[in-house]
Amino acid sequence: MLHPETPSIQLHPQDCLIGMREMPPRSVDVVVTSPPYNIGVKYRQYDDTIPRQKYLQWIAEWGKEIKRVLKETGSLFLNIGSKPTSPELPFQVLNALLPEFKLQNTIHWVKSIYIESESYGRKFDINVGHYKPINSPRFLNDAHEYIFHFTITGDIRLDRLALGVPYKDKTNIDRWRNGAKKIRCRGNCWFIPYETIQSRDNDRPHPASFPVQLAENCIRLHGVKKDLLVLDPFAGIGNTALACQKLRVNFIGFEIDPYYLKTAAKRLKAAIDKPLDKK
Ligand SMILES: C[S@@+](CC[C@H](N)C(=O)[O-])C[C@H]1O[C@@H](n2cnc3c(N)ncnc32)[C@H](O)[C@@H]1O
């Protein structure tokens, strides 16, 4: 559902801890974000190689601030991945946030998948998306990340059918409560391939961004309504902001690197000049 009003989209070149401290308590409906993973990503400014304990303390620190600004009915969607030598990292981040939040859902962001299938006796395969090739006999190619869905109470009602998909077997439709809509809940595995975003010098404009679709899915799952306010404390090149602009909901974002924010502003402007997809 789209709302006709032009949303308020605010991007602040600021440390999110300082920025969030200036926000009123219980003012945000949805947080969609991806913090630095502390796995040595080469950002332009941020040092992604701090000691693990210090990193986890920092996670807990901004987690508390998110809890303060989040409404009791709000959702925090936290995207986090790892590196082959630190597969435990997402779970350590989860642990650092559990004193403040309930884990309501765990979603797998699948970036690439190979599926062998058979239909009417005919075999075919599906080989889609992009993954990070890992050149090691010990580790598998990295084709997924987590999206932890946190809430304050653990029992927030979601708009599950906003991301609904058709039933595989149409004869089952009547058996299910939502059958009348002929769609079912998508489940917690989301295949979302990377977009190909390139800058003028042909590099990726940001080394660790997520697709707009990921943020859009999270917001729609929480439920789009008038005057919704979405926050991204680690805004990067503005993918959550772009999703908000598309869904016509309000956005506030913080990012310490002005270069990434400049790219975000350019992308938002380009999206305004382009007609919106209707949903
Ligand atoms: C994983 S990236 C987020 C990318 C974003 N989701 C996107 O799609 O563009 C993390 C970002 O956090 C920024 N950052 C690091 N520390 C920060 C802080 N204290 N406050 C705000 N931004 C910060 C980094 O510069 C980096 O752009």
The ligand as an SDF file (V2000), in Angstrom:
LIG
                    3D

 27 29  0  0  0  0  0  0  0  0999 V2000
   27.3310   -2.1260    6.7250 C   0  0  0  0  0  0  0  0  0  0  0  0
   27.4120   -0.4380    6.3430 S   0  0  0  0  0  0  0  0  0  0  0  0
   25.7120    0.0210    6.0750 C   0  0  0  0  0  0  0  0  0  0  0  0
   25.3490    0.0580    4.6110 C   0  0  0  0  0  0  0  0  0  0  0  0
   23.8960    0.4320    4.3450 C   0  0  0  0  0  0  0  0  0  0  0  0
   22.9780   -0.5650    4.8810 N   0  0  0  0  0  0  0  0  0  0  0  0
   23.6600    0.5370    2.8320 C   0  0  0  0  0  0  0  0  0  0  0  0
   22.9630   -0.3150    2.2670 O   0  0  0  0  0  0  0  0  0  0  0  0
   24.2650    1.4260    2.2150 O   0  0  0  0  0  0  0  0  0  0  0  0
   27.7670    0.3340    7.8640 C   0  0  0  0  0  0  0  0  0  0  0  0
   27.9310    1.8550    7.7740 C   0  0  0  0  0  0  0  0  0  0  0  0
   28.0110    2.3970    9.0850 O   0  0  0  0  0  0  0  0  0  0  0  0
   28.8110    3.5820    9.0370 C   0  0  0  0  0  0  0  0  0  0  0  0
   29.1790    3.8770   10.4400 N   0  0  0  0  0  0  0  0  0  0  0  0
   30.1550    3.3080   11.2060 C   0  0  0  0  0  0  0  0  0  0  0  0
   30.1150    3.7960   12.4700 N   0  0  0  0  0  0  0  0  0  0  0  0
   29.0800    4.6660   12.5180 C   0  0  0  0  0  0  0  0  0  0  0  0
   28.4990    5.4640   13.5430 C   0  0  0  0  0  0  0  0  0  0  0  0
   29.0090    5.4660   14.7920 N   0  0  0  0  0  0  0  0  0  0  0  0
   27.4230    6.2400   13.2510 N   0  0  0  0  0  0  0  0  0  0  0  0
   26.9110    6.2510   11.9940 C   0  0  0  0  0  0  0  0  0  0  0  0
   27.4230    5.5320   10.9620 N   0  0  0  0  0  0  0  0  0  0  0  0
   28.4810    4.7420   11.2160 C   0  0  0  0  0  0  0  0  0  0  0  0
   29.9340    3.1950    8.0900 C   0  0  0  0  0  0  0  0  0  0  0  0
   30.5420    4.3280    7.5180 O   0  0  0  0  0  0  0  0  0  0  0  0
   29.1710    2.3470    7.0420 C   0  0  0  0  0  0  0  0  0  0  0  0
   28.7800    3.1330    5.9400 O   0  0  0  0  0  0  0  0  0  0  0  0
  1  2  1  0
  2  3  1  0
  2 10  1  0
  3  4  1  0
  4  5  1  0
  5  6  1  0
  5  7  1  0
  7  8  2  0
  7  9  1  0
 10 11  1  0
 11 12  1  0
 11 26  1  0
 12 13  1  0
 13 14  1  0
 13 24  1  0
 14 15  1  0
 14 23  1  0
 15 16  2  0
 16 17  1  0
 17 18  1  0
 17 23  2  0
 18 19  1  0
 18 20  2  0
 20 21  1  0
 21 22  2  0
 22 23  1  0
 24 25  1  0
 24 26  1  0
 26 27  1  0
M  CHG  2   2   1   9  -1
M  END
$$$$
